[in-house]
Amino acid sequence: MKINKSFWNNRYLNNDTGWDIGEISTPIKNYIDQLDNKDLRILIPGCGNAYEAEYLFNNGFKNVYVIDISHLALQQFKNRVPNFPENQLICGNFFEHNSQYDLIIEQTFFCAIDPKLRSDYAIHSAKILKPNGKLVGLLFDAPLNTEHPPFGGNKLEYISYFEPYFNIAIMERSHNSIKPRSDKELFIKLVKK
């Protein structure tokens, strides 16, 4: 199976979006709620329906950027949040994106990419974060699938990818995940070295 633009467009076209919980996840919402600086430049890679971006935007964060390889995902988001700035919707490949951010929010993108790209994800995230920038979000802490997304993993594996480029402030079992993901997610807060 080739995981590419057409793979993801077909998933959205066929409404085959089992990862989509229909709202912002509680751990990420709680993190956002304690942010004071509304001027942070924020990126949400592999954003899908981007409930995190909608929540941020509706709460006064105006420098929120979303990127997805699927134009259908971005169109669905734009239909739902019509006032979101067009120039902050990026249809493209995260690994080729080269702007600078204060914060990257991770919500089911890491588990959707080919596991061979995980080290590249850590490297590229560090590259596009400003000094002391943060990578915050959720990673699955369960085996899951090996043939198709979502791909699982575990804390030890993740540390090996991120530790060379980030100080690991938090990488712990999420205590407030949604019920179907309870005891299967790690909340991460990684600070660029």
C-alpha positions as CSV (number, residue, x, y, z in Angstrom):
1,M,0.0,0.0,0.0
2,K,1.3,3.4,-1.0
3,I,0.6,6.1,1.6
4,N,0.5,9.2,-0.5
5,K,-1.8,12.2,-1.5
6,S,-4.3,10.0,-3.3
7,F,-4.4,7.5,-0.4
8,W,-5.4,10.3,2.0
9,N,-7.8,12.1,-0.4
10,N,-9.6,8.8,-0.9
11,R,-9.9,8.3,2.9
12,Y,-11.6,11.7,3.1
13,L,-13.7,11.2,0.0
14,N,-15.0,7.9,1.4
15,N,-15.4,9.3,4.9
16,D,-12.9,6.6,6.1
17,T,-11.6,8.8,9.0
18,G,-11.7,6.5,12.0
19,W,-9.0,8.6,13.7
20,D,-11.3,11.7,13.6
21,I,-12.9,12.2,17.1
22,G,-15.0,15.1,15.9
23,E,-13.6,17.6,18.3
24,I,-10.3,18.8,19.9
25,S,-8.8,16.1,22.2
26,T,-9.0,16.9,25.9
27,P,-5.2,16.7,26.6
28,I,-4.4,19.2,23.8
29,K,-7.4,21.5,24.7
30,N,-6.1,21.6,28.3
31,Y,-2.6,22.5,27.1
32,I,-3.9,25.3,24.8
33,D,-6.1,26.7,27.7
34,Q,-3.0,27.5,29.7
35,L,-1.2,29.3,26.9
36,D,-1.0,33.1,27.5
37,N,0.7,34.3,24.4
38,K,-1.9,34.6,21.6
39,D,0.9,35.7,19.1
40,L,2.6,32.3,19.1
41,R,3.2,31.0,15.6
42,I,1.7,27.5,15.6
43,L,1.8,24.7,13.0
44,I,-0.5,21.6,13.0
45,P,1.0,19.1,10.6
46,G,-1.2,16.4,8.9
47,C,-4.0,18.5,10.3
48,G,-7.0,16.6,8.8
49,N,-10.2,18.3,10.0
50,A,-8.0,20.4,12.3
51,Y,-10.3,20.8,15.4
52,E,-7.2,22.0,17.2
53,A,-6.7,24.9,14.7
54,E,-10.4,25.7,14.9
55,Y,-10.2,25.9,18.7
56,L,-7.1,28.0,18.7
57,F,-8.5,30.4,16.1
58,N,-11.8,30.8,17.9
59,N,-9.8,31.6,21.1
60,G,-7.8,34.4,19.6
61,F,-4.7,32.7,18.3
62,K,-4.3,34.3,14.9
63,N,-0.9,32.8,13.8
64,V,-2.2,29.3,13.4
65,Y,-1.1,27.4,10.3
66,V,-2.3,24.0,9.1
67,I,-0.6,21.7,6.6
68,D,-2.0,18.5,5.0
69,I,-1.2,16.6,1.9
70,S,-4.9,16.2,1.2
71,H,-6.7,19.1,-0.4
72,L,-10.0,17.5,0.6
73,A,-9.1,17.7,4.3
74,L,-8.3,21.3,4.0
75,Q,-11.5,22.0,2.0
76,Q,-13.6,20.4,4.7
77,F,-11.9,22.4,7.4
78,K,-12.4,25.6,5.3
79,N,-16.1,24.8,4.9
80,R,-16.4,24.4,8.7
81,V,-14.3,27.4,9.6
82,P,-14.8,29.9,6.7
83,N,-13.1,32.8,8.5
84,F,-9.8,31.0,8.9
85,P,-7.2,32.8,6.8
86,E,-6.7,31.2,3.4
87,N,-2.9,31.9,3.4
88,Q,-2.6,29.8,6.6
89,L,-4.1,26.7,4.9
90,I,-1.1,24.9,3.4
91,C,-1.7,22.0,1.0
92,G,1.7,20.2,0.9
93,N,4.2,17.9,2.4
94,F,5.3,18.6,6.0
95,F,8.8,17.3,5.2
96,E,9.2,20.0,2.5
97,H,7.7,22.8,4.5
98,N,10.3,25.4,5.7
99,S,8.7,28.2,7.7
100,Q,9.5,28.9,11.4
101,Y,7.2,28.2,14.4
102,D,7.1,28.6,18.1
103,L,4.9,25.5,18.6
104,I,4.0,22.4,16.7
105,I,0.9,20.5,17.8
106,E,1.0,16.8,17.2
107,Q,-2.4,15.0,16.8
108,T,-2.5,11.7,14.8
109,F,0.1,12.8,12.2
110,F,3.1,11.0,13.6
111,C,1.1,7.7,13.7
112,A,-0.1,8.2,10.1
113,I,3.3,8.6,8.4
114,D,5.4,5.6,7.4
115,P,7.4,4.6,10.5
116,K,10.6,4.8,8.4
117,L,10.0,8.6,8.4
118,R,9.8,9.0,12.2
119,S,13.4,10.0,12.6
120,D,13.0,12.5,9.7
121,Y,9.9,13.8,11.5
122,A,11.9,14.6,14.7
123,I,14.7,16.2,12.6
124,H,12.3,18.3,10.5
125,S,10.3,19.4,13.5
126,A,13.4,20.6,15.2
127,K,14.5,22.4,12.0
128,I,11.3,24.4,11.7
129,L,10.9,25.3,15.3
130,K,12.5,28.5,16.6
131,P,15.0,28.4,19.4
132,N,13.2,26.9,22.5
133,G,10.2,26.0,20.3
134,K,8.0,23.2,21.5
135,L,6.5,20.1,20.0
136,V,3.4,19.2,22.0
137,G,0.7,16.6,21.6
138,L,-0.2,13.0,21.7
139,L,1.5,9.8,20.5
140,F,0.0,6.3,20.6
141,D,1.6,4.1,23.2
142,A,0.4,0.8,21.8
143,P,1.4,-1.6,19.0
144,L,-1.6,-0.9,16.7
145,N,-1.0,-1.7,13.0
146,T,2.1,-2.7,11.0
147,E,0.6,-2.6,7.4
148,H,-1.4,0.6,7.4
149,P,-2.0,3.7,9.6
150,P,-2.3,4.3,12.4
151,F,1.1,2.9,13.2
152,G,1.8,2.4,16.9
153,G,4.9,2.5,19.0
154,N,6.2,3.0,22.5
155,K,8.0,5.5,24.7
156,L,11.5,4.0,24.3
157,E,11.2,4.1,20.6
158,Y,10.0,7.7,20.6
159,I,12.8,8.8,22.9
160,S,15.3,7.4,20.5
161,Y,13.9,9.7,17.7
162,F,13.4,12.9,19.7
163,E,16.2,13.0,22.3
164,P,19.0,14.0,19.9
165,Y,17.0,17.2,19.0
166,F,14.7,17.9,22.0
167,N,14.8,18.1,25.7
168,I,12.0,15.8,26.9
169,A,10.0,18.0,29.3
170,I,7.0,15.6,29.4
171,M,6.5,12.2,27.8
172,E,4.0,10.4,30.0
173,R,0.8,8.4,29.9
174,S,-2.0,10.8,29.2
175,H,-4.5,10.9,32.1
176,N,-7.3,12.6,30.2
177,S,-7.4,10.8,26.8
178,I,-10.8,10.1,25.3
179,K,-12.2,6.8,26.5
180,P,-11.3,4.6,23.4
181,R,-7.7,5.8,23.7
182,S,-7.4,5.6,27.5
183,D,-4.1,4.1,28.5
184,K,-3.0,4.1,24.8
185,E,-1.6,7.6,24.5
186,L,1.5,9.5,25.7
187,F,1.2,13.3,26.2
188,I,4.4,14.9,25.0
189,K,6.0,18.3,25.5
190,L,9.4,18.5,23.8
191,V,11.6,21.6,23.8
192,K,14.0,22.2,21.0
193,K,17.6,21.9,22.1
